[in-house]
Structures are given as C-alpha cells and as structure tokens.
C-alpha cells in the first residue's frame, strides 16, 4: 500500500496523521494560583506563605515565638504581646513557619523562627512504634506538601535513638498549645507492675522482643526512671518508661522490650516544675507632639515599611488610639505614617507603620486611654 493510501485511510477515520502537531500531547495547563485572602486592593502585597499544608489554630502560649518577619532570615518588624489566638500555617518549607496572631488590639501575620516554634501532640498517639509524647512534648515539622506529614519527636537526653525518631501524622494530630490528655492512653496494654531500671550500663530497647534496637537508654549515675512492666516473655520484659523531668518538653513515654534482668523493684523518683515567664510588654513610646490622637470605628489595615520594602501585615482593631499627622484623612489614595498607642504591639525602631488616608477618614479625635 502506498503512503498516500495510508494517509487517506487515517483521514477517513477522522484522526490526524501520526506526525501532526494535533497528535502530540498538549502540555497540561498550569494550576492557577489561589487568590490571597489577605490582599486588599490598592495596598502593597501581604506577607504570605507560598503554599500551605496544615493550618493549626489555638492559643499562643508565651514560650511560642512572637517576633514577626517578612521572610526567613529577615529582620523583625513587630513583636506581639497578650496574644489571644493564633493560626499557624505549615508547608513544604519547614524553615519558614507562618503565623497570624490576634490580640485585643490588633492582628498581625508574618514568618517566625522555626527553631523557636513548639508543636505539641493534640491527643494520645504512639509514634515511631515506641514513643508516646505527652501534652508538653515537642514535635518538629520536617516539611510536607500534603498529609500525612513527617515530624520528629524531641526525646529526653538519656534516649539515644538508632535513627531519627520520626513519624507521619495528620494535621489534626498537631497542636500549638498544650492539650489535656494522658500519654499512657496511646499504649494498648493493661496497667502493669511499677518497677525501675537498675542497670548503669546502656540498655537497648526494641519494638519487638528480640527485634532490632529502636533506642539505647543511657542513664547518669544519679539514677534511672521508673518503669511499668506490662508484659514478660522469657528473658524479655515489655516496659513503659515513666520519665520524670523538670523540662516539660521531655514529657515523652517510651514503650518497648528490654532484658528482664534490667528490671528491679521500684524506688521513689522525683518530680518538679518548669517555670514560665509571663506575657511581658514594654512601655508605650513617647507621644509625638506633631500628631493628633484619634480612634476609628473599624479595623485599620496596617502596612509596614522596613529597609525600603513595604508589605500589608495585618490591621489594628477599632477603638485603639492612633497617632496620625495633620491632614492624614485627606490623603485618600496615599499611605501616611501613623503610630499605635498599644503595649500589645511593639514595632521595631527602624519600621515605619503606614495606613491609607481613606481608612482614617471617619476616625475621630479622642483622649484614648493608654493600653
């Protein structure tokens, strides 16, 4: 059959020739970016994460980071105090956790230092087959573009894992504040006999009797933690290590198999508390005599300028005292520099805080109380 006949047959069947452009696979369309829920018309772009896998909401204890930046490694533009609620956004870049913080006077968002972030378990769960973190235990986000996401468990100093203690979790497994639960509930076993580990030499702990070592327990001469023996098989004993520490971040139970010879009668342990500082804030800045004090009946969006870069970073709540220059409300389309009379937000010295004149048009002079 000639080539022209083959071409006629193909066309008769309604299909293009094999080497025609129509026969090649068209490139898949690029996904359209999700519209920003923080962007406002006429304002500089907001500080915002590129992609979000988990959004975790709750209170924001004082030991959480509260210095906000435009990006990882950037300079702090503001520090929040007396925070009432927070929404933490985590994604594929673990070094750039993004948080929106809310106090009675303002809501601001930005990137916080990853090493200062404290993720906690939201409920009892067994991770990596031998770790049951308690409410104050610390989990490290390792970055993920979808659920389940990998986290690493911070373990007490006496635990020497054979490999990094990691596990995959759902977003609902994580918390930014401390929930109330018993870590022991994650271990499916009846109550056992209270005893203690007596060996001063390293004690291997495995997930299964006679299995590979998950971690080695190495105790100082001062003593070892008490344990609960929940099962015995020959020369092996399954134990729950009831670690007691002054550091709440070490609130992690271990469960696994050890040599039965390492277990002896129980002796009393110790306890304690780990103090936390209060939610501090500095004094109000000195009033500027060249500005008027006003309050507004609505939120006023805030723009921050730092090192020549401007971003929308949140809003100040209604009723909070603002220092504005004369004629600020007439700058309808422009940004004017303002000041906040609040101890709940501390802006860095190099920062200029800006608002649109149109947002100040219905604000009224007031002798606002010092917050």
C-alpha positions as MATLAB code, in Angstrom:
seq = 'XXXXXXXXXXXXXXXXXXXXXXXXXXXXXXXXXXXXXXXXXXXXXXXXXXXXXXXXXXXXXXXXXXXXXXXXXXXXXXXXXXXXXXXXXXXXXXXXXXXXXXXXXXXXXXXXXXXXXXXXXXXXXXXXXXXXXXXXXXXXXXXXXXXXXXXXXXXXXXXXXXXXXXXXXXXXXXXXXXXXXXXXXXXXXXXXXXXXXXXXXXXXXXXXXXXXXXXXXXXXXXXXXXXXXXXXXXXXXXXXXXXXXXXXXXXXXXXXXXXXXXXXXXXXXXXXXXXXXXXXXXXXXXXXXXXXXXXXXXXXXXXXXXXXXXXXXXXXXXXXXXXXXXXXXXXXXXXXXXXXXXXXXXXXXXXXXXXXXXXXXXXXXXXXXXX';
ca = [
       0.000    0.000    0.000;
       1.360    3.392   -0.919;
       1.991    6.165    1.619;
      -0.774    8.298    0.057;
      -3.266    5.452    0.578;
      -2.307    5.132    4.258;
      -2.796    8.870    4.722;
      -6.229    8.705    3.085;
      -7.248    5.835    5.403;
      -6.189    7.796    8.506;
      -8.054   10.896    7.417;
     -11.109    8.814    6.573;
     -11.150    7.534   10.164;
     -11.165   11.082   11.479;
      -7.702   11.063   13.089;
      -4.706   13.245   12.321;
      -1.521   11.838   10.806;
       0.812   10.394   13.452;
       3.402   13.127   12.994;
       0.987   16.086   13.000;
       1.026   18.671   15.862;
      -2.508   17.639   16.815;
      -1.290   14.125   17.523;
       1.206   15.324   20.128;
       0.056   15.590   23.739;
      -0.766   19.175   24.653;
       1.043   20.486   27.756;
      -1.040   20.313   30.926;
      -2.369   23.714   31.947;
      -0.610   25.265   34.908;
      -2.712   25.475   38.054;
      -3.930   28.981   38.733;
      -2.606   30.441   41.987;
      -5.068   30.549   44.852;
      -6.268   34.123   45.377;
      -4.869   35.688   48.528;
      -7.407   36.116   51.309;
      -5.204   38.791   52.897;
      -4.604   41.017   49.867;
      -6.509   44.312   49.658;
      -6.999   46.429   46.522;
      -4.617   49.362   46.385;
      -2.318   48.030   49.141;
       1.187   46.567   48.905;
       1.253   42.752   48.731;
       0.759   40.970   52.035;
       3.360   38.786   53.674;
       2.016   35.317   52.902;
       3.205   31.704   52.572;
       3.620   30.298   49.068;
       1.748   27.067   49.882;
       0.054   25.663   52.973;
      -0.333   22.039   54.031;
      -1.633   22.468   57.591;
      -3.361   25.313   59.405;
      -3.327   24.790   63.170;
      -5.356   27.113   65.377;
      -5.415   27.680   69.112;
      -3.984   29.885   71.795;
      -0.348   31.013   71.588;
       1.497   30.433   74.890;
       4.287   32.781   75.906;
       7.016   30.268   75.047;
       5.986   30.397   71.374;
       7.836   32.823   69.063;
       6.158   36.215   68.671;
       8.670   38.185   66.625;
       7.340   38.568   63.080;
       9.397   38.881   59.891;
       8.728   39.245   56.184;
      10.663   36.054   55.472;
      13.100   33.568   56.945;
      16.321   35.304   57.988;
      14.736   38.747   57.722;
      14.710   41.421   60.401;
      11.926   41.551   62.973;
       9.313   44.169   62.110;
       6.996   43.648   65.094;
       6.586   41.740   68.347;
       3.126   40.773   69.621;
       2.132   40.599   73.301;
      -1.008   39.390   75.123;
      -1.952   37.132   72.222;
      -5.450   35.675   72.405;
      -5.489   33.394   69.352;
      -3.234   32.201   66.555;
      -3.380   30.373   63.231;
      -0.142   28.631   62.236;
       0.431   27.718   58.570;
       2.934   24.967   57.719;
       4.019   23.731   54.305;
       6.840   22.238   52.339;
       9.421   24.684   53.660;
       9.988   23.803   57.343;
      12.291   26.788   57.961;
       9.534   29.349   57.255;
       6.573   28.787   59.590;
       3.929   31.466   59.065;
       1.549   32.615   61.776;
      -1.300   35.074   62.148;
      -1.510   36.372   65.719;
      -4.502   38.138   67.234;
      -4.699   40.261   70.371;
      -7.429   42.548   71.612;
      -5.803   45.471   69.797;
      -4.528   44.058   66.512;
      -3.999   41.082   64.248;
      -0.646   40.702   62.533;
       0.928   37.996   60.446;
       4.434   37.024   59.395;
       7.172   34.406   59.487;
       8.600   33.252   62.838;
      11.864   31.494   63.683;
      11.405   27.769   63.059;
      13.776   26.695   65.840;
      11.636   28.567   68.383;
       8.339   27.011   67.281;
       6.812   24.457   69.660;
       4.463   21.935   68.074;
       2.694   19.600   70.509;
       0.625   16.437   70.071;
      -3.107   17.080   70.073;
      -4.074   13.706   71.581;
      -2.532   10.398   72.700;
      -0.637    8.639   69.923;
       2.222    6.197   69.506;
       4.932    7.486   67.167;
       7.727    5.516   65.521;
       6.488    2.391   67.315;
       7.928    3.239   70.737;
       7.277    6.921   71.640;
       4.112    8.278   73.278;
       4.511   12.068   73.600;
       2.618   13.884   76.330;
       0.826   17.259   76.069;
       4.002   19.321   76.533;
       6.248   17.206   74.297;
       7.814   18.941   71.308;
       7.408   17.803   67.706;
       9.436   19.267   64.838;
       7.806   19.903   61.474;
      10.021   18.460   58.718;
       8.127   19.916   55.764;
       5.454   18.340   53.592;
       3.309   19.414   50.660;
       0.434   17.134   51.640;
      -0.830   14.983   54.509;
       0.349   12.845   56.173;
       3.354   14.941   57.119;
       6.610   13.917   58.753;
       7.506   15.176   62.228;
      10.410   14.441   64.529;
       9.979   13.821   68.256;
      12.240   15.555   70.751;
      13.356   12.865   73.212;
      14.995   13.056   76.662;
      18.781   13.203   76.785;
      19.082    9.630   78.091;
      17.443    8.265   74.917;
      19.865    7.535   72.077;
      17.721    6.609   69.035;
      19.141    4.240   66.462;
      17.638    6.504   63.796;
      15.922    9.914   63.998;
      12.593    9.394   65.821;
      10.202   10.376   63.044;
       6.622    9.570   62.132;
       3.918   10.649   59.694;
       0.950   12.497   61.222;
      -2.205   14.277   60.142;
      -2.712   17.998   60.663;
      -5.357   17.201   63.282;
      -2.674   15.372   65.294;
      -0.815   18.639   65.951;
      -1.420   21.491   68.382;
       0.183   24.868   69.093;
      -0.957   24.879   72.713;
      -0.948   22.180   75.358;
      -3.995   19.903   75.327;
      -5.159   17.799   78.276;
      -4.680   14.057   77.870;
      -2.743   11.115   79.277;
       0.067    9.891   77.029;
      -0.334    6.395   78.543;
      -3.646    6.030   76.685;
      -1.690    5.614   73.440;
      -0.208    2.327   74.722;
      -2.700   -0.512   74.381;
      -1.908   -2.571   77.460;
      -3.428   -3.107   80.893;
      -1.791   -1.466   83.904;
       1.396   -3.269   84.840;
       3.755   -3.590   87.778;
       5.612   -0.483   88.933;
       9.360   -1.192   88.917;
      12.588    0.509   87.864;
      15.542    0.024   85.557;
      18.694   -0.652   87.548;
      21.488   -1.138   85.047;
      24.033    1.643   84.851;
      25.223    0.347   81.522;
      23.395    1.185   78.242;
      20.065   -0.634   77.935;
      18.838   -1.499   74.403;
      15.102   -1.040   73.856;
      13.359   -2.707   70.911;
       9.854   -2.547   69.480;
       9.515   -6.337   69.433;
      11.039   -8.973   71.740;
      14.435   -9.853   70.302;
      13.956   -7.322   67.500;
      16.359   -4.646   66.295;
      17.197   -1.870   68.742;
      14.999    1.216   68.431;
      16.950    3.218   71.016;
      19.530    2.789   73.735;
      18.823    4.118   77.233;
      21.876    5.620   78.910;
      21.409    6.934   82.446;
      23.639    9.084   84.591;
      24.875    7.780   87.937;
      22.239    9.809   89.737;
      19.516    7.310   88.921;
      17.174    5.940   86.288;
      13.451    6.436   85.666;
      10.742    4.174   86.989;
       9.067    1.770   84.595;
       5.801   -0.086   84.287;
       6.253   -3.735   83.322;
       3.268   -4.604   81.124;
       4.382   -7.970   79.676;
       7.051  -10.650   80.052;
       8.325  -13.239   77.583;
      11.136  -15.412   78.845;
      14.179  -13.220   79.401;
      12.495  -10.140   77.916;
      10.191   -7.612   79.588;
       7.992   -5.049   77.878;
       8.127   -1.789   79.783;
       6.735    1.727   79.738;
       9.488    4.126   80.756;
       7.928    6.727   83.053;
      10.449    9.505   82.645;
      10.232   12.337   85.204;
      11.858   15.637   84.308;
      11.760   19.309   85.187;
      11.630   20.053   81.463;
       8.095   19.755   80.049;
       9.499   19.263   76.542;
      10.798   15.863   77.701;
       7.279   14.674   78.512;
       7.620   11.513   76.393;
       6.818    7.937   77.413;
       8.820    5.107   75.860;
       7.430    1.622   75.363;
       9.429   -1.405   74.278;
      11.273   -4.572   75.194;
      14.352   -4.727   77.416;
      16.262   -7.535   79.109;
      14.255   -8.731   82.123;
      17.466   -8.648   84.176;
      17.492   -4.829   83.837;
      14.224   -4.535   85.798;
      14.110   -4.453   89.613;
      11.822   -3.410   92.448;
      10.505    0.158   92.281;
      12.009    3.047   94.220;
      10.679    6.572   94.550;
      11.507    9.024   91.784;
      11.370   12.761   91.719;
       9.296   15.493   90.222;
       9.334   19.213   89.800;
       8.120   22.111   87.779;
       9.465   24.164   84.946;
       8.688   27.858   85.360;
       7.437   30.056   82.565;
       7.697   33.796   82.327;
       4.648   35.971   81.999;
       3.459   37.662   78.831;
       5.633   40.749   79.076;
       5.421   44.005   77.211;
       7.392   47.199   77.262;
       6.315   50.763   77.993;
       4.407   52.834   75.490;
       6.566   55.005   73.255;
       6.674   58.730   73.972;
       3.782   60.655   72.457;
       4.633   62.683   69.380;
       3.507   66.290   69.737;
       3.237   66.794   65.970;
       0.457   64.230   65.659;
      -3.209   64.007   66.610;
      -4.649   61.155   68.647;
      -7.709   59.511   67.063;
      -9.755   56.353   67.315;
     -11.544   54.621   64.457;
     -14.879   52.737   64.454;
     -13.432   49.899   62.341;
     -10.253   47.982   61.693;
      -7.482   49.935   60.000;
      -5.223   47.886   57.689;
      -1.537   48.283   58.513;
       1.398   48.450   56.135;
       4.960   48.094   57.373;
       7.976   49.609   55.648;
      11.351   48.124   56.525;
      14.599   48.529   54.594;
      12.737   50.056   51.645;
      10.249   47.177   51.408;
       6.517   47.568   52.067;
       4.022   44.845   52.930;
       0.495   44.607   54.260;
       0.931   42.866   57.636;
      -2.473   42.994   59.336;
      -4.804   45.510   60.947;
      -5.319   47.448   64.153;
      -8.652   46.905   65.922;
     -11.352   49.530   66.275;
     -11.072   51.820   69.272;
      -7.285   51.619   69.594;
      -5.582   55.010   69.830;
      -3.701   56.051   66.688;
      -1.297   58.941   66.269;
      -1.839   60.498   62.844;
      -0.339   63.569   61.156;
      -2.457   66.625   60.427;
      -4.494   66.202   57.244;
      -3.998   62.425   57.161;
      -7.602   61.810   56.146;
      -7.209   63.959   53.036;
      -4.528   61.652   51.634;
      -7.273   59.463   50.218;
      -5.131   57.413   47.866;
      -1.815   57.600   49.666;
      -0.211   55.995   52.676;
       0.571   58.110   55.722;
       2.789   57.264   58.676;
       0.921   56.567   61.923;
       1.671   55.311   65.421;
      -0.171   52.847   67.713;
      -0.861   53.590   71.365;
      -0.798   49.968   72.493;
       1.536   47.792   74.533;
       0.263   44.734   72.711;
       2.235   45.533   69.545;
       5.865   46.651   69.547;
       7.243   47.727   66.177;
      10.988   47.737   65.572;
      12.689   51.131   65.729;
      13.566   51.107   62.016;
       9.991   50.363   60.961;
       7.541   52.878   59.519;
       3.888   51.981   60.174;
       1.584   53.199   57.428;
      -2.157   53.419   56.832;
      -4.294   54.685   53.964;
      -5.820   58.117   54.364;
      -9.153   56.716   53.205;
      -9.117   54.276   56.148;
      -8.701   57.211   58.556;
     -11.410   59.443   57.057;
     -14.088   58.599   59.647;
     -11.767   58.439   62.676;
     -12.448   60.992   65.379;
     -10.252   62.841   67.888;
     -10.181   61.146   71.237;
      -8.423   61.120   74.556;
      -7.934   57.410   74.265;
      -6.770   55.502   77.362;
      -3.209   54.198   77.367;
      -3.401   50.469   76.605;
];
